[in-house]
Amino acid sequence: MIDYLDLKKINHSFEPELSETVGRIVRSGWYLLGEENKGFEREFADYCGTAGCVAVGNGLDALTLIFMAYCSLGLMQPGDEVIVPANTYIASILAVQRAGLKPVLCEPEWETCNIDPERIEALITEKTKAILVVHLYGRACHMPKIKSLAAKYALKIVEDCAQAHGARDGGVRVGALGDAAGFSFYPGKNLGALGDAGAVTSDDEALIDRVRVLSNYGSSKKYVHPFRGVNSRMDELQAAVLRLKLKRLDQDNEKRKQVALRYLQGIRPSSGLCLPAFDDPEAHVFHIFTVFCAQRDALQAFLKERGIQTLIHYPIPPHRQDSMTEFAACSLPITERIHREELSLPISPEMSEEDIRCVIDAINEFLDQVAF
Ligand SMILES: *Cc1c(COP(=O)(O)O)cnc(C)c1O
């Protein structure tokens, strides 16, 4: 059986340091807002190339807190619009809504699956305050056109970096490509904790300060609450684990790229299967290795029969979810095609050569059998 992602194996590769770290935090008697938190914030800001970082409870909260902070600072107000890619994980859209703002869905490019810069301008209204870019599947959005639109219309650029830790565009890492960025360290992400965790990065000191205050009950100092905040803090345990794992992030991303290269070289070209472009090696950290196939469900069943586990990211687009009826009338053909045809192959830094070979052979066998 080839797992989609073997988290046990991944975390085992950090032993014995990982268990030593957990034990050290247990014995320390200090579990929130301590030295590990401060250390992680400093190290992660340095890694991304930003002045500031706030460690928070999860990725959804990181994104929500950015928009809450902009509202709290008077830069956005309820009902303002944020342009969001239509094909993303639901969290990107929920974050905008939770802050009282209105997501406006934008079609992606078929080639990159990221927001299509050419379609953004037509969606800008007097209420538009921000563009939320999502570096989906681990591929950094190409920013120049988006940046010039943001400058032209005085919009903030917020990044959803939950899938792209370490990816770069033009030599700059995600997290430092816009005005503020949200990260998730959900266990399966390229940088994963032993539970939920997230972070906000930014060069904007006022934004960082407000996110910090809002994430801790709106408290400026203990028992003084000038703002209505939430409770979204990163545990010392998670901060310590992430500091350990951050040291190996670049190396692990490199291993993911090697797996991706093997797939790209080994899977034979076919009109029936679309593989991800890998034209800019720094831009993609392959959180997800996507293939697109009109006979996706047959391919998934075929691989399953051969003991290969795959996933679909994602089976139902946000605008077709029952919780998002305001988008029911939207027609988003590119987004819908992505959701209809996408299949995610196993990929991880710990994947063996034998497993990679097995996946390649099975896909080539499927392509031989099926007429497109
Ligand atoms: C994982 C993910 C999130 C949310 O992160 P959580 O830590 O699970 O809240 C947000 N956006 C995208 C694109 C994600 O993949």
The ligand as a MOL file (V3000), in Angstrom:
LIG
                    3D

  0  0  0     0  0            999 V3000
M  V30 BEGIN CTAB
M  V30 COUNTS 15 15 0 0 0
M  V30 BEGIN ATOM
M  V30 1 C -4.9320 24.2740 5.0320 0
M  V30 2 C -5.4220 25.4980 4.3770 0
M  V30 3 C -5.9750 26.5670 5.1040 0
M  V30 4 C -6.4020 26.4910 6.5430 0
M  V30 5 O -5.4900 26.0890 7.4510 0
M  V30 6 P -5.9480 25.4480 8.8590 0
M  V30 7 O -4.6910 25.5060 9.6490 0
M  V30 8 O -6.4400 24.0820 8.5990 0
M  V30 9 O -7.0030 26.3460 9.4270 0
M  V30 10 C -6.2600 27.7380 4.4270 0
M  V30 11 N -6.0580 27.8550 3.1060 0
M  V30 12 C -5.5710 26.8490 2.3700 0
M  V30 13 C -5.3630 27.0460 0.9090 0
M  V30 14 C -5.2550 25.6280 2.9780 0
M  V30 15 O -4.7820 24.6150 2.2280 0
M  V30 END ATOM
M  V30 BEGIN BOND
M  V30 1 1 1 2
M  V30 2 1 2 3
M  V30 3 2 2 14
M  V30 4 1 3 4
M  V30 5 2 3 10
M  V30 6 1 4 5
M  V30 7 1 5 6
M  V30 8 2 6 7
M  V30 9 1 6 8
M  V30 10 1 6 9
M  V30 11 1 10 11
M  V30 12 2 11 12
M  V30 13 1 12 13
M  V30 14 1 12 14
M  V30 15 1 14 15
M  V30 END BOND
M  V30 END CTAB
M  END
